[in-house]
Amino acid sequence: MRIDVIANSFVDDHCEGDAVEIMGVGTPLGEQIDTGGRIFYWDPDNALMRGDGTATMSVSDLPPTAVDTGFRRGDMELWTDNNQPEILLRVRGDDVEILQLDSTGLTLCA
């Protein structure tokens, strides 16, 4: 997967606690991030102080409209759902972590 279509980074140098993971995804999937992409975050320690960065579900609860992006890192698969553009789904075995859309445009720690 090209890094201008799906990219991720960590902001642990700036945030305290475990790293906040930031993922950029081109919209629609396949487009470059810088021409209309969306930024999502996973924040297990609430370093961003938004209180919504750790939602999870079972893989059996994946929406039928969810689509595998093809992005892999180890045993992690990245899924998206055009019917729910405000989330990104990170699948690890039977578990799904729900990354939240950064609608503020400011992915910074408080």
LUMTIBA-634635 format. One record per residue: residue number from 1; residue in one letter; x, y, z of N, C-alpha, C, CB in turn. Coordinates in steps of 0.02 Angstrom, whole numbers, plus 32768, in hexadecimal, padded with zeros to 4 digits. Last residue first. Glycine has a CB too. Example, Ala and Ser with C-alpha at 12.3 -4.5 7.8 and 13.67 -1.06 7.14 Angstrom:
<titors>
   k r  n_u  n_v  n_w ca_u ca_v ca_w  c_u  c_v  c_w cb_u cb_v cb_w
   2 S 8282 7F90 8162 82AC 7FCB 8165 8285 8002 818A 82C0 7FE2 811E
   1 A 8294 7EE4 8186 8267 7F1F 8186 8294 7F5B 8186 8235 7F20 81C4
</titors>
This chain:
<titors>
   k r  n_u  n_v  n_w ca_u ca_v ca_w  c_u  c_v  c_w cb_u cb_v cb_w
 110 A 7F5C 836D 84DB 7F4B 83A8 8502 7F86 83BD 852D 7F0D 839B 852E
 109 C 7FA2 833F 843D 7F92 8331 8483 7F84 8372 84A8 7FCB 8309 84A5
 108 L 7F56 834B 839C 7F89 835D 83CD 7F72 834A 8412 7F98 83A8 83C9
 107 T 7F1C 8355 8313 7F2B 8319 8338 7F64 8327 8367 7F3B 82DF 8308
 106 L 7EAD 83B4 82D3 7EE6 83C0 8301 7EF3 8382 832A 7ED9 83FD 832F
 105 G 7E3C 839D 8290 7E76 83AE 8268 7EB4 83BB 8292 7E68 83EA 823D
 104 T 7DC8 8375 82C9 7DE2 83B7 82DC 7E1B 83CE 82AF 7DFA 83B6 8325
 103 S 7DAA 82F5 82A8 7D83 832A 8286 7D9D 8370 8297 7D39 8324 829A
 102 D 7DF0 826C 8297 7E06 82AA 82B7 7DE5 82E4 8293 7E54 82B0 82B5
 101 L 7D91 81DB 82B0 7DA3 8211 8283 7DB8 824E 82AB 7D67 8222 8254
 100 Q 7DD3 8151 830E 7DA4 8188 8306 7DBE 81BC 82D6 7D95 81A8 834A
  99 L 7DDC 80A3 82FB 7E00 80E3 82FB 7DCF 811A 82EA 7E3C 80E3 82C9
  98 I 7DB6 801A 8353 7D95 804D 8329 7DBB 808F 8331 7D4B 8056 833D
  97 E 7DF0 7F77 8347 7DF8 7FB8 8367 7DDD 7FEC 8338 7E44 7FC6 8379
  96 V 7DB6 7ED5 8359 7DB6 7F0F 832D 7DBD 7F4E 8357 7D75 7F12 8301
  95 D 7DE6 7E29 8367 7DDA 7E6B 8384 7DDF 7EA3 8350 7E0B 7E78 83BE
  94 D 7E10 7DB2 8335 7DC8 7DBA 8342 7DB6 7DFE 835D 7DB1 7D85 8373
  93 G 7E94 7DF6 82DE 7E75 7DB7 82F1 7E2A 7DC1 82F9 7E93 7D9C 8332
  92 R 7E7E 7E94 82D5 7EB4 7E6A 82EE 7E94 7E2A 8307 7EDE 7E8E 8328
  91 V 7E53 7F1E 8274 7E42 7EDA 8286 7E81 7EB4 829A 7E1D 7EB5 824C
  90 R 7E1C 7FBB 827F 7E5B 7F97 8281 7E4E 7F51 829E 7E91 7FBD 82AC
  89 L 7DBD 802A 8226 7DBA 7FEC 824C 7DFD 7FC7 8246 7D81 7FBF 8232
  88 L 7D8B 80CF 823A 7DB7 80A3 8216 7DBD 8065 8242 7DFE 80C4 8207
  87 I 7D01 8145 822D 7D29 8112 8250 7D56 80ED 821E 7CFC 80E1 8276
  86 E 7CB5 8199 81E1 7CD4 81B6 821D 7CFD 8184 8244 7C9E 81D3 8249
  85 P 7C72 8159 817B 7CB3 8178 816B 7CD6 8196 81A8 7CA9 81AE 8139
  84 Q 7C17 80E2 8167 7C2B 8100 81A8 7C6F 8122 819F 7C2E 80C9 81E1
  83 N 7C0C 80B8 80E7 7BCD 80CA 8109 7BDA 80E9 814E 7BA1 808C 8111
  82 N 7C8B 8091 80C6 7C73 80D0 80AA 7C31 80E6 80C9 7C6B 80C9 805F
  81 D 7CFC 8052 8130 7CB6 804A 8120 7C9B 808D 8106 7C8C 8031 815E
  80 T 7D95 7FF4 813A 7D71 8032 8138 7D28 8023 8126 7D90 8064 8105
  79 W 7E1E 7FA0 818D 7DDF 7F9F 8168 7DBE 7FE4 816B 7DAF 7F6A 8185
  78 L 7EB9 7F56 819A 7E95 7F96 819E 7E58 7F93 8171 7EC3 7FD1 818B
  77 E 7EFD 7ED9 8202 7EDE 7EEA 81C3 7EB8 7F2B 81CC 7EAF 7EB1 81A9
  76 M 7F8B 7E99 8257 7F56 7ECC 8254 7F40 7ED8 820C 7F6E 7F0E 8273
  75 D 7FF9 7E4B 8269 7FB9 7E29 8265 7F7E 7E59 8260 7FB0 7DFC 82A2
  74 G 805F 7EB9 8210 805E 7E7D 823A 801C 7E59 8231 8069 7E8F 8284
  73 R 7FFA 7F19 81BF 8035 7F23 81E8 8034 7EEA 821B 8036 7F6A 820C
  72 R 7FA9 7F3F 8125 7FBC 7F0F 8159 7FF8 7F28 817F 7FCA 7ECA 813B
  71 F 7F28 7F70 80BA 7F5F 7F87 80E4 7F6A 7F54 811C 7F50 7FCD 8102
  70 G 7EB5 7F4A 807D 7EF2 7F2A 8065 7F2F 7F3F 808D 7EFD 7F3B 801C
  69 T 7E3B 7F75 80AA 7E63 7FA4 8082 7EA0 7F84 8062 7E78 7FDE 80AD
  68 D 7DA2 7F22 80AB 7DE9 7F1B 80BB 7E11 7F49 808D 7E01 7ED1 80B4
  67 V 7D0D 7F70 80D9 7D38 7F5A 80A2 7D80 7F58 80BA 7D30 7F88 8063
  66 A 7C65 7F62 8116 7CAC 7F6F 8122 7CD6 7F4E 80EB 7CC1 7F53 8168
  65 T 7BE1 7F40 810B 7BFB 7F6F 80D8 7C44 7F7F 80E2 7BD2 7FAF 80D9
  64 P 7BC2 7EF6 8179 7BC7 7ED3 8139 7BE2 7EFF 8101 7B82 7EB8 8125
  63 P 7C29 7F24 8205 7BF0 7F31 81DA 7BF8 7F0D 8197 7BE8 7F7D 81CF
  62 L 7C60 7EAD 827B 7C72 7ED9 8245 7C35 7EE6 8218 7CAD 7EBB 821B
  61 D 7C44 7E53 82DE 7C19 7E8D 82DA 7C2D 7EBF 82A3 7C17 7EB1 831C
  60 S 7CA9 7DF8 82DF 7C67 7DE0 82C8 7C35 7E19 82C1 7C4C 7DAB 82F8
  59 V 7D0E 7E3C 831D 7D11 7E36 82D4 7CCF 7E1D 82B8 7D4A 7E08 82BF
  58 S 7CCD 7EA9 839B 7CE2 7E67 8385 7CE2 7E65 8339 7CB3 7E2F 83A2
  57 M 7D12 7F4B 83C1 7CDA 7F1E 83B3 7CF8 7EDA 83A1 7CAC 7F3A 8379
  56 T 7D3C 7FE7 8417 7D4C 7FA6 83FA 7D0B 7F80 83EA 7D78 7F7C 8429
  55 A 7D81 808B 8431 7D47 805F 8426 7D5D 801E 8404 7D12 8083 83FB
  54 T 7DDC 80EF 845B 7DEB 80A9 8467 7DAF 807B 845D 7E04 80A0 84AD
  53 G 7DCB 817D 845C 7DFD 815F 8431 7E0A 8115 843A 7E3A 8181 843B
  52 D 7D81 81DD 849E 7D5E 81B0 8470 7D8E 8188 8445 7D30 81D8 8443
  51 G 7DBB 8241 84EE 7D90 820F 850D 7D6F 81DF 84DE 7D5E 8231 8533
  50 R 7E10 82A7 84D5 7DD0 82A9 84B2 7DA0 8274 84CB 7DDA 82A1 8467
  49 M 7E98 82B3 84F7 7E64 82CC 8525 7E21 82D7 8500 7E7A 830D 8546
  48 L 7F00 827A 84BB 7EE3 82B2 8498 7EAA 82D3 84C0 7EC8 829C 8454
  47 A 7F17 8210 850F 7F48 8246 850F 7F2D 8284 84EB 7F88 822F 84EE
  46 N 7ED1 819C 852E 7EAD 81DC 852D 7EDD 8217 8530 7E7C 81DF 8566
  45 D 7F13 8126 8519 7F1D 8147 855A 7EFB 818B 855F 7F66 814F 8568
  44 P 7EF3 80FD 8495 7EE2 80D2 84CE 7EE9 80F3 8512 7F0C 8096 84CD
  43 D 7EC3 8138 840D 7EDE 815A 8447 7ECE 8134 8487 7EC3 81A2 844B
  42 W 7ECE 8147 8366 7EC3 8115 8399 7EE8 812E 83D6 7EDC 80CC 8383
  41 Y 7E87 81AB 82E0 7EB5 81A0 8318 7E9D 8168 8345 7EBE 81E0 8341
  40 F 7E8B 81E8 8235 7E6C 81C3 826C 7E9F 81BA 82A4 7E50 817E 8254
  39 I 7E6B 8254 81B1 7E9B 8241 81E5 7E74 8222 821F 7EC5 827F 81FD
  38 R 7E4E 8249 8101 7E34 8250 8145 7E6A 8237 8175 7DF2 8229 814E
  37 G 7E72 82A6 8068 7E75 826E 8097 7E56 827E 80DA 7EBC 8259 80A1
  36 G 7E7D 82FC 7FFE 7E3C 82EE 8019 7E3A 82B3 8049 7E0D 82E1 7FE2
  35 T 7F00 82F4 7FD2 7ECD 8311 7FA6 7E87 82FE 7FBE 7ED7 82F9 7F5D
  34 D 7F58 82B1 8024 7F5C 82FA 8022 7F29 831B 7FF4 7FA0 830F 800E
  33 I 7F3F 8229 800D 7F2A 8248 804C 7F27 8294 8046 7F59 8234 8084
  32 Q 7F04 81F5 7F6C 7F3A 820D 7F97 7F1D 8231 7FD4 7F68 823B 7F70
  31 E 7E90 816B 7F60 7EA6 81AF 7F50 7EDE 81C3 7F80 7E6B 81E1 7F56
  30 G 7E72 80F4 7F9C 7E9A 80F1 7F5F 7EB2 8136 7F49 7E72 80D2 7F28
  29 L 7DD4 811D 7FD7 7E0E 80F1 7FDE 7E31 80EA 7F9B 7DF8 80AC 7FF9
  28 P 7DA8 81C9 7FAB 7D99 8183 7FBA 7DD9 8159 7FBC 7D69 8166 7F85
  27 T 7E26 81E1 801E 7DDE 81DC 8017 7DC9 81F4 7FD2 7DB9 8203 804E
  26 G 7EB0 8197 8073 7E95 81BC 803A 7E4B 81AF 8032 7EBA 81A9 7FFA
  25 V 7ED5 81A2 811C 7EB9 8177 80E8 7E9D 81A4 80B1 7E82 8148 8104
  24 G 7F44 819D 81A4 7F27 81C5 816E 7F11 8196 8137 7F59 81F9 8153
  23 M 7F49 8182 824F 7F47 8163 820C 7F24 8192 81DC 7F23 811F 820E
  22 I 7FA3 8182 82E4 7F80 81AB 82B3 7F82 8187 8271 7FA0 81F3 82AF
  21 E 7FA4 814C 8389 7FB1 813B 8343 7F85 8165 8317 7FA6 80F0 8336
  20 V 7FF6 817D 8416 7FB9 8189 83F0 7FCB 8178 83A8 7F9E 81D4 83F8
  19 A 804D 8113 8487 804B 813A 844A 8004 8142 8430 8077 811B 8414
  18 D 8033 8120 8538 803B 80FA 84FA 8031 8127 84BE 800A 80C0 84F7
  17 G 8071 81B7 8587 8050 8177 8587 805D 8152 8546 8005 817F 8591
  16 E 8065 8257 8534 807B 822D 856B 8055 81EB 8568 8072 8250 85AF
  15 C 8095 8290 8491 8062 827E 84C2 8080 8253 84F9 8027 8258 84A0
  14 H 8108 829E 8443 80E5 82DA 845A 80B4 82CA 8493 80BF 82FA 8420
  13 D 8135 8222 8423 8167 8253 8438 8146 8291 8456 8193 8267 83FD
  12 D 80C5 81E0 83F5 80DA 81D4 843A 8111 8203 8451 80F2 818D 8441
  11 V 807D 81E0 837F 808F 8221 839C 80A4 8219 83E5 8054 8252 8397
  10 F 8098 8180 82ED 808A 8183 8335 80A0 81C7 834F 80AE 8149 835B
   9 S 8046 815E 8250 807E 8175 8279 8067 8176 82C1 8096 81BC 8262
   8 N 801B 8123 81AC 8011 8128 81F4 8050 8141 8216 7FFC 80E4 8211
   7 A 7FBC 812B 8114 7FFA 8136 8139 7FEB 8138 8184 801E 8177 8123
   6 I 7F83 810F 8074 7F78 80FE 80BB 7FBB 8105 80DE 7F5B 80B4 80C3
   5 V 7FB6 815F 800C 7F70 8148 800B 7F5A 8134 8051 7F67 810D 7FDA
   4 D 803A 8173 8016 8012 81AF 8009 7FC8 81A0 8004 802A 81D1 7FC9
   3 I 8071 80F7 8025 806B 8120 8061 8046 8162 8054 80AF 812F 807D
   2 R 801F 806C 7FD4 8047 80AA 7FCF 803B 80D5 800D 8036 80D1 7F8F
   1 M 802B 7FC5 8000 8000 8000 8000 802D 803E 8000 7FD0 8000 803E
</titors>
